[in-house]
Amino acid sequence: MKPFAPENRPNLYLVALPLAVAVLGLGPWTAALALLAGLAWRWGVGFKALTPLPGPPRLRLETIGASHIVEKARWHLDRLGAPYEEDRVGGVLGILFLARSVPRLHVEAGASRSTIGDSREILRFLWGRYSTSHPKEAAFLQPTVESLELERRIDAYAEDVRRMIYHRLLPHRTEMLRFWGSDDPALPAWQKTFMRVAYPLLAGFVIRGLEVTPERSRRSEASARAFLAQMEQRLERGGPVLQRGPLHSIDLQLAAASALWVRPFEFGGRWYAEHYDLPRERWPREIREDLERLHEEFPHTTAYTRRLYAEERAPRPRLSE
């Protein structure tokens, strides 16, 4: 979300134009000329974007920090070795201002520019894009009937985990703001300032939009525990989740969905540990105790998640295009 980027400035101009007309008292002809100038600027930027880009399509991943869904897409791109750029946004600002959730994968190829806004569809795109040109590296992405069903269940479990974490952490303003990126030097200052000033608004938005109510959170916790009990049986021998064959995308998805409560050091990369993660002593006591109980109750999932992060989270060499 870069409203002041060159390609977005015409949009800001057109949004601000009615206010300028009202404040300055511009006449209808002047206002019409100003509108035409803004439209010409917007068209010029649009036509410039149609210029073919040299080389293969460029991938840009729009992300936030503490998100299992973002981590799912980011980890698959890293393990595949797909070249991409990451564009971080603060907290829930993208969905609040633009009604756009993350991750969002932008595929830029000159006149052809597409955006994929669902993590499952991002994985299908990566499989289709690289399974022929790089079959060995992309083999872990191959979908099956079993993996697609497990993916659906893991996504539901991940939503339950997110609701559990939000319900516990939202009352703790400082810690929640760090999760949203208030300490990230890469985020624009206006985003961090807005998050701090508008925290009650953002917290209310999360509670209402994600149904982070006590009753809904209790149901999510029961659902997550039931799912984890089934995963414990699958992981008794140390994995993989599909219980046959090599490591699969499903293993990474389960680990990413569990990372917010397992808290492996490698989650998100070094920048996350430095600017988003909370050291153990900074977690509120009741939350820390809840997480430790989960570790004790589901030791196989905890151990498998930590092992995958330790052994598989480092990015692979970039693929040649």
C-alpha positions as a Markdown table, in Angstrom:
| # | Residue | x | y | z |
|---|---|---|---|---|
| 1 | Met | 0.0 | 0.0 | 0.0 |
| 2 | Lys | 2.0 | 3.0 | -1.3 |
| 3 | Pro | -0.4 | 5.9 | -1.9 |
| 4 | Phe | 2.4 | 8.3 | -2.6 |
| 5 | Ala | 4.2 | 6.2 | -5.2 |
| 6 | Pro | 4.4 | 7.8 | -8.6 |
| 7 | Glu | 1.8 | 5.5 | -10.1 |
| 8 | Asn | -0.7 | 6.4 | -7.4 |
| 9 | Arg | -0.3 | 10.1 | -7.3 |
| 10 | Pro | -2.9 | 10.8 | -10.0 |
| 11 | Asn | -5.4 | 8.9 | -7.8 |
| 12 | Leu | -4.6 | 11.1 | -4.8 |
| 13 | Tyr | -4.9 | 14.2 | -7.0 |
| 14 | Leu | -8.4 | 13.2 | -8.2 |
| 15 | Val | -9.5 | 12.3 | -4.6 |
| 16 | Ala | -8.3 | 15.7 | -3.3 |
| 17 | Leu | -9.7 | 17.7 | -6.2 |
| 18 | Pro | -13.3 | 18.1 | -4.9 |
| 19 | Leu | -11.9 | 19.4 | -1.6 |
| 20 | Ala | -9.6 | 21.9 | -3.4 |
| 21 | Val | -12.6 | 23.1 | -5.6 |
| 22 | Ala | -14.7 | 23.7 | -2.5 |
| 23 | Val | -11.9 | 25.4 | -0.4 |
| 24 | Leu | -10.6 | 27.6 | -3.3 |
| 25 | Gly | -14.0 | 28.4 | -4.7 |
| 26 | Leu | -13.0 | 27.4 | -8.2 |
| 27 | Gly | -15.5 | 28.0 | -11.0 |
| 28 | Pro | -17.0 | 25.2 | -13.1 |
| 29 | Trp | -14.7 | 25.8 | -16.1 |
| 30 | Thr | -11.6 | 25.8 | -13.9 |
| 31 | Ala | -12.8 | 22.7 | -12.1 |
| 32 | Ala | -13.5 | 21.0 | -15.4 |
| 33 | Leu | -10.0 | 21.8 | -16.6 |
| 34 | Ala | -8.4 | 20.6 | -13.4 |
| 35 | Leu | -10.4 | 17.3 | -13.7 |
| 36 | Leu | -9.3 | 16.9 | -17.3 |
| 37 | Ala | -5.7 | 17.5 | -16.3 |
| 38 | Gly | -6.0 | 14.8 | -13.6 |
| 39 | Leu | -7.5 | 12.3 | -16.0 |
| 40 | Ala | -4.8 | 13.0 | -18.6 |
| 41 | Trp | -2.2 | 12.4 | -15.8 |
| 42 | Arg | -4.0 | 9.1 | -14.9 |
| 43 | Trp | -4.2 | 8.0 | -18.5 |
| 44 | Gly | -0.5 | 8.8 | -19.1 |
| 45 | Val | 0.5 | 6.6 | -16.1 |
| 46 | Gly | -1.8 | 3.9 | -17.4 |
| 47 | Phe | -0.4 | 4.0 | -20.9 |
| 48 | Lys | 3.2 | 3.9 | -19.6 |
| 49 | Ala | 2.3 | 0.7 | -17.7 |
| 50 | Leu | 1.5 | -0.9 | -21.0 |
| 51 | Thr | 5.1 | -0.8 | -22.1 |
| 52 | Pro | 6.4 | -4.4 | -22.3 |
| 53 | Leu | 8.9 | -5.2 | -19.5 |
| 54 | Pro | 12.1 | -6.9 | -20.4 |
| 55 | Gly | 12.6 | -10.5 | -19.2 |
| 56 | Pro | 10.1 | -12.8 | -17.4 |
| 57 | Pro | 7.1 | -11.5 | -15.4 |
| 58 | Arg | 8.0 | -9.8 | -12.1 |
| 59 | Leu | 6.4 | -11.0 | -8.9 |
| 60 | Arg | 5.7 | -8.7 | -6.0 |
| 61 | Leu | 4.2 | -10.0 | -2.7 |
| 62 | Glu | 2.2 | -7.6 | -0.6 |
| 63 | Thr | 2.5 | -8.7 | 3.1 |
| 64 | Ile | 2.1 | -7.8 | 6.7 |
| 65 | Gly | 4.3 | -9.1 | 9.5 |
| 66 | Ala | 2.5 | -11.4 | 12.0 |
| 67 | Ser | 0.3 | -13.3 | 9.6 |
| 68 | His | 0.3 | -17.1 | 9.1 |
| 69 | Ile | -1.4 | -16.7 | 5.7 |
| 70 | Val | 1.3 | -14.3 | 4.5 |
| 71 | Glu | 3.9 | -16.6 | 5.9 |
| 72 | Lys | 2.4 | -19.5 | 3.9 |
| 73 | Ala | 2.8 | -17.6 | 0.6 |
| 74 | Arg | 6.2 | -16.2 | 1.5 |
| 75 | Trp | 7.6 | -19.6 | 2.6 |
| 76 | His | 6.5 | -21.3 | -0.6 |
| 77 | Leu | 8.1 | -18.6 | -2.8 |
| 78 | Asp | 11.3 | -18.8 | -0.7 |
| 79 | Arg | 11.5 | -22.6 | -0.8 |
| 80 | Leu | 10.7 | -22.7 | -4.5 |
| 81 | Gly | 13.4 | -20.1 | -5.2 |
| 82 | Ala | 11.0 | -17.9 | -7.2 |
| 83 | Pro | 12.4 | -14.3 | -7.6 |
| 84 | Tyr | 10.0 | -11.8 | -6.0 |
| 85 | Glu | 9.9 | -8.5 | -4.1 |
| 86 | Glu | 8.2 | -8.1 | -0.8 |
| 87 | Asp | 6.1 | -5.0 | 0.0 |
| 88 | Arg | 5.1 | -4.8 | 3.7 |
| 89 | Val | 2.0 | -3.0 | 4.9 |
| 90 | Gly | 1.3 | -2.1 | 8.5 |
| 91 | Gly | -1.3 | -4.3 | 10.4 |
| 92 | Val | -4.8 | -4.2 | 9.0 |
| 93 | Leu | -4.4 | -0.9 | 7.2 |
| 94 | Gly | -4.7 | -2.5 | 3.7 |
| 95 | Ile | -8.1 | -4.0 | 4.4 |
| 96 | Leu | -9.3 | -1.0 | 6.3 |
| 97 | Phe | -8.4 | 1.6 | 3.6 |
| 98 | Leu | -8.5 | -0.4 | 0.4 |
| 99 | Ala | -10.7 | -3.4 | 1.4 |
| 100 | Arg | -7.8 | -5.7 | 0.3 |
| 101 | Ser | -6.6 | -8.5 | 2.4 |
| 102 | Val | -3.0 | -9.9 | 2.2 |
| 103 | Pro | -1.1 | -11.7 | 0.9 |
| 104 | Arg | -1.6 | -10.3 | -2.6 |
| 105 | Leu | 0.8 | -11.6 | -5.3 |
| 106 | His | 1.2 | -9.0 | -8.2 |
| 107 | Val | 2.3 | -10.5 | -11.5 |
| 108 | Glu | 3.7 | -7.7 | -13.7 |
| 109 | Ala | 4.5 | -8.3 | -17.3 |
| 110 | Gly | 4.1 | -5.0 | -19.1 |
| 111 | Ala | 0.6 | -4.9 | -20.6 |
| 112 | Ser | -0.4 | -8.0 | -18.7 |
| 113 | Arg | -0.7 | -7.3 | -15.0 |
| 114 | Ser | -2.6 | -9.5 | -12.6 |
| 115 | Thr | -3.2 | -9.8 | -8.9 |
| 116 | Ile | -3.9 | -13.0 | -6.9 |
| 117 | Gly | -5.4 | -12.3 | -3.5 |
| 118 | Asp | -6.0 | -15.8 | -2.1 |
| 119 | Ser | -3.2 | -17.9 | -0.6 |
| 120 | Arg | -4.5 | -21.1 | -2.1 |
| 121 | Glu | -4.7 | -19.6 | -5.6 |
| 122 | Ile | -1.1 | -18.2 | -5.2 |
| 123 | Leu | 0.1 | -21.8 | -4.6 |
| 124 | Arg | -1.9 | -23.0 | -7.7 |
| 125 | Phe | -0.3 | -20.2 | -9.7 |
| 126 | Leu | 3.2 | -21.2 | -8.6 |
| 127 | Trp | 2.6 | -24.8 | -9.4 |
| 128 | Gly | 1.3 | -23.9 | -12.9 |
| 129 | Arg | 4.1 | -21.4 | -13.5 |
| 130 | Tyr | 7.1 | -23.5 | -12.5 |
| 131 | Ser | 6.0 | -27.2 | -12.7 |
| 132 | Thr | 7.1 | -27.4 | -16.3 |
| 133 | Ser | 10.1 | -25.1 | -16.4 |
| 134 | His | 11.5 | -26.3 | -13.0 |
| 135 | Pro | 9.8 | -29.7 | -12.2 |
| 136 | Lys | 12.2 | -30.8 | -9.5 |
| 137 | Glu | 12.0 | -27.6 | -7.5 |
| 138 | Ala | 8.2 | -27.3 | -7.9 |
| 139 | Ala | 7.4 | -31.0 | -7.1 |
| 140 | Phe | 6.5 | -30.3 | -3.5 |
| 141 | Leu | 3.7 | -28.0 | -4.8 |
| 142 | Gln | 1.8 | -30.7 | -6.7 |
| 143 | Pro | -1.8 | -30.8 | -5.5 |
| 144 | Thr | -3.6 | -34.1 | -4.9 |
| 145 | Val | -7.2 | -34.8 | -3.8 |
| 146 | Glu | -5.9 | -35.5 | -0.2 |
| 147 | Ser | -3.7 | -32.5 | 0.0 |
| 148 | Leu | -6.5 | -30.1 | -1.3 |
| 149 | Glu | -8.8 | -31.4 | 1.4 |
| 150 | Leu | -6.2 | -31.0 | 4.1 |
| 151 | Glu | -5.4 | -27.6 | 2.8 |
| 152 | Arg | -9.0 | -26.5 | 3.4 |
| 153 | Arg | -8.9 | -27.9 | 6.9 |
| 154 | Ile | -5.6 | -26.3 | 7.7 |
| 155 | Asp | -6.9 | -22.9 | 6.5 |
| 156 | Ala | -9.9 | -23.2 | 8.8 |
| 157 | Tyr | -7.5 | -24.2 | 11.7 |
| 158 | Ala | -5.3 | -21.2 | 10.9 |
| 159 | Glu | -8.3 | -18.8 | 11.1 |
| 160 | Asp | -9.1 | -20.4 | 14.5 |
| 161 | Val | -5.5 | -19.8 | 15.7 |
| 162 | Arg | -5.6 | -16.2 | 14.5 |
| 163 | Arg | -8.9 | -15.5 | 16.4 |
| 164 | Met | -7.4 | -17.1 | 19.6 |
| 165 | Ile | -4.3 | -14.9 | 19.4 |
| 166 | Tyr | -6.2 | -11.7 | 18.7 |
| 167 | His | -8.6 | -12.4 | 21.5 |
| 168 | Arg | -5.8 | -12.7 | 24.0 |
| 169 | Leu | -3.5 | -9.9 | 22.6 |
| 170 | Leu | -5.9 | -7.1 | 21.6 |
| 171 | Pro | -6.3 | -5.8 | 25.2 |
| 172 | His | -2.5 | -5.3 | 25.3 |
| 173 | Arg | -2.0 | -2.3 | 23.1 |
| 174 | Thr | 1.8 | -2.1 | 23.0 |
| 175 | Glu | 2.3 | -5.7 | 22.2 |
| 176 | Met | -0.4 | -5.7 | 19.6 |
| 177 | Leu | 1.0 | -2.7 | 17.9 |
| 178 | Arg | 4.4 | -4.4 | 17.7 |
| 179 | Phe | 2.7 | -7.4 | 16.0 |
| 180 | Trp | 1.3 | -5.0 | 13.5 |
| 181 | Gly | 4.6 | -3.4 | 12.7 |
| 182 | Ser | 4.8 | -0.2 | 14.8 |
| 183 | Asp | 8.6 | -0.9 | 15.3 |
| 184 | Asp | 9.4 | -1.8 | 11.7 |
| 185 | Pro | 11.7 | 0.9 | 10.2 |
| 186 | Ala | 10.7 | -0.2 | 6.7 |
| 187 | Leu | 7.1 | 0.9 | 7.2 |
| 188 | Pro | 6.2 | 4.5 | 6.3 |
| 189 | Ala | 6.0 | 6.8 | 9.3 |
| 190 | Trp | 2.4 | 7.8 | 8.5 |
| 191 | Gln | 1.3 | 4.1 | 8.8 |
| 192 | Lys | 2.9 | 3.6 | 12.2 |
| 193 | Thr | 1.5 | 7.0 | 13.5 |
| 194 | Phe | -2.0 | 6.1 | 12.3 |
| 195 | Met | -1.8 | 2.7 | 14.0 |
| 196 | Arg | -0.9 | 4.2 | 17.3 |
| 197 | Val | -3.4 | 7.1 | 17.2 |
| 198 | Ala | -6.3 | 5.0 | 15.8 |
| 199 | Tyr | -5.7 | 1.8 | 17.8 |
| 200 | Pro | -9.2 | 1.7 | 19.4 |
| 201 | Leu | -10.7 | 2.0 | 15.9 |
| 202 | Leu | -8.5 | -0.7 | 14.5 |
| 203 | Ala | -9.1 | -3.0 | 17.5 |
| 204 | Gly | -12.8 | -2.5 | 17.1 |
| 205 | Phe | -12.6 | -3.2 | 13.4 |
| 206 | Val | -10.7 | -6.5 | 14.1 |
| 207 | Ile | -13.2 | -7.6 | 16.7 |
| 208 | Arg | -16.2 | -6.9 | 14.4 |
| 209 | Gly | -14.6 | -8.0 | 11.1 |
| 210 | Leu | -13.0 | -11.2 | 12.4 |
| 211 | Glu | -15.6 | -12.0 | 15.1 |
| 212 | Val | -13.1 | -11.9 | 17.9 |
| 213 | Thr | -15.7 | -12.2 | 20.6 |
| 214 | Pro | -15.3 | -14.3 | 23.7 |
| 215 | Glu | -17.9 | -16.9 | 22.6 |
| 216 | Arg | -16.5 | -17.2 | 19.0 |
| 217 | Ser | -13.0 | -17.4 | 20.3 |
| 218 | Arg | -13.9 | -20.3 | 22.7 |
| 219 | Arg | -15.4 | -22.2 | 19.7 |
| 220 | Ser | -12.3 | -21.5 | 17.7 |
| 221 | Glu | -10.1 | -22.8 | 20.4 |
| 222 | Ala | -12.1 | -26.0 | 20.7 |
| 223 | Ser | -12.0 | -26.5 | 16.9 |
| 224 | Ala | -8.3 | -25.8 | 16.8 |
| 225 | Arg | -7.6 | -28.4 | 19.6 |
| 226 | Ala | -9.7 | -31.0 | 17.8 |
| 227 | Phe | -7.8 | -30.5 | 14.6 |
| 228 | Leu | -4.4 | -30.6 | 16.4 |
| 229 | Ala | -5.4 | -33.9 | 18.1 |
| 230 | Gln | -5.8 | -35.4 | 14.6 |
| 231 | Met | -2.5 | -34.0 | 13.5 |
| 232 | Glu | -0.8 | -35.4 | 16.5 |
| 233 | Gln | -1.7 | -38.9 | 15.4 |
| 234 | Arg | -0.3 | -38.2 | 11.9 |
| 235 | Leu | 2.9 | -36.8 | 13.3 |
| 236 | Glu | 3.7 | -39.5 | 16.0 |
| 237 | Arg | 6.5 | -40.8 | 13.8 |
| 238 | Gly | 7.9 | -37.4 | 13.0 |
| 239 | Gly | 6.0 | -36.6 | 9.7 |
| 240 | Pro | 5.4 | -35.9 | 7.0 |
| 241 | Val | 1.7 | -35.0 | 7.3 |
| 242 | Leu | 0.7 | -37.0 | 4.3 |
| 243 | Gln | 2.6 | -40.0 | 5.9 |
| 244 | Arg | 4.2 | -41.0 | 2.7 |
| 245 | Gly | 6.6 | -39.6 | 0.1 |
| 246 | Pro | 8.8 | -36.6 | 0.4 |
| 247 | Leu | 8.0 | -33.2 | 2.1 |
| 248 | His | 4.9 | -31.6 | 0.6 |
| 249 | Ser | 3.4 | -28.2 | 0.5 |
| 250 | Ile | 0.9 | -29.4 | 3.2 |
| 251 | Asp | 3.8 | -29.7 | 5.7 |
| 252 | Leu | 4.8 | -26.1 | 5.2 |
| 253 | Gln | 1.2 | -25.0 | 5.4 |
| 254 | Leu | 0.6 | -26.8 | 8.8 |
| 255 | Ala | 3.9 | -25.3 | 10.2 |
| 256 | Ala | 3.0 | -21.8 | 9.0 |
| 257 | Ala | -0.5 | -22.1 | 10.5 |
| 258 | Ser | 1.0 | -23.2 | 13.8 |
| 259 | Ala | 3.8 | -20.7 | 13.9 |
| 260 | Leu | 2.0 | -18.0 | 15.9 |
| 261 | Trp | 1.6 | -20.3 | 18.9 |
| 262 | Val | 4.7 | -22.4 | 18.4 |
| 263 | Arg | 6.8 | -19.3 | 17.8 |
| 264 | Pro | 9.9 | -20.7 | 15.9 |
| 265 | Phe | 12.7 | -18.2 | 15.7 |
| 266 | Glu | 12.9 | -18.5 | 11.9 |
| 267 | Phe | 9.3 | -17.4 | 11.3 |
| 268 | Gly | 9.2 | -14.5 | 8.9 |
| 269 | Gly | 13.0 | -14.1 | 8.7 |
| 270 | Arg | 15.5 | -12.0 | 10.7 |
| 271 | Trp | 13.6 | -8.7 | 10.2 |
| 272 | Tyr | 10.5 | -10.3 | 11.9 |
| 273 | Ala | 12.5 | -11.4 | 14.9 |
| 274 | Glu | 14.0 | -7.9 | 15.2 |
| 275 | His | 11.0 | -5.7 | 14.7 |
| 276 | Tyr | 7.8 | -7.8 | 15.2 |
| 277 | Asp | 8.3 | -10.8 | 17.5 |
| 278 | Leu | 7.9 | -10.5 | 21.3 |
| 279 | Pro | 10.6 | -11.9 | 23.5 |
| 280 | Arg | 9.2 | -14.4 | 26.0 |
| 281 | Glu | 9.4 | -12.0 | 28.9 |
| 282 | Arg | 7.3 | -9.4 | 27.0 |
| 283 | Trp | 4.4 | -11.7 | 26.5 |
| 284 | Pro | 1.6 | -11.1 | 29.0 |
| 285 | Arg | 1.8 | -13.8 | 31.6 |
| 286 | Glu | -1.6 | -15.3 | 30.9 |
| 287 | Ile | -0.9 | -15.6 | 27.2 |
| 288 | Arg | 2.5 | -17.1 | 27.8 |
| 289 | Glu | 1.0 | -19.7 | 30.1 |
| 290 | Asp | -1.7 | -20.5 | 27.4 |
| 291 | Leu | 1.0 | -21.0 | 24.8 |
| 292 | Glu | 3.1 | -23.3 | 27.0 |
| 293 | Arg | 0.0 | -25.4 | 27.7 |
| 294 | Leu | -0.5 | -25.8 | 23.9 |
| 295 | His | 3.2 | -26.9 | 23.6 |
| 296 | Glu | 2.7 | -29.6 | 26.3 |
| 297 | Glu | -0.7 | -30.8 | 24.9 |
| 298 | Phe | 0.5 | -31.1 | 21.3 |
| 299 | Pro | 4.2 | -32.0 | 21.5 |
| 300 | His | 4.4 | -33.7 | 18.1 |
| 301 | Thr | 3.0 | -30.7 | 16.2 |
| 302 | Thr | 5.3 | -28.3 | 18.2 |
| 303 | Ala | 8.4 | -30.4 | 17.5 |
| 304 | Tyr | 7.5 | -30.9 | 13.8 |
| 305 | Thr | 6.9 | -27.2 | 13.3 |
| 306 | Arg | 10.2 | -26.2 | 14.9 |
| 307 | Arg | 12.1 | -28.8 | 12.9 |
| 308 | Leu | 10.6 | -27.7 | 9.6 |
| 309 | Tyr | 11.4 | -24.1 | 10.4 |
| 310 | Ala | 15.0 | -25.0 | 11.4 |
| 311 | Glu | 15.6 | -27.2 | 8.4 |
| 312 | Glu | 13.4 | -25.8 | 5.6 |
| 313 | Arg | 12.7 | -22.1 | 6.2 |
| 314 | Ala | 15.9 | -20.7 | 4.7 |
| 315 | Pro | 15.3 | -19.4 | 1.1 |
| 316 | Arg | 16.6 | -21.6 | -1.7 |
| 317 | Pro | 18.8 | -20.3 | -4.6 |
| 318 | Arg | 16.8 | -18.2 | -7.1 |
| 319 | Leu | 15.5 | -20.0 | -10.1 |
| 320 | Ser | 16.8 | -19.1 | -13.5 |
| 321 | Glu | 14.1 | -17.7 | -15.7 |
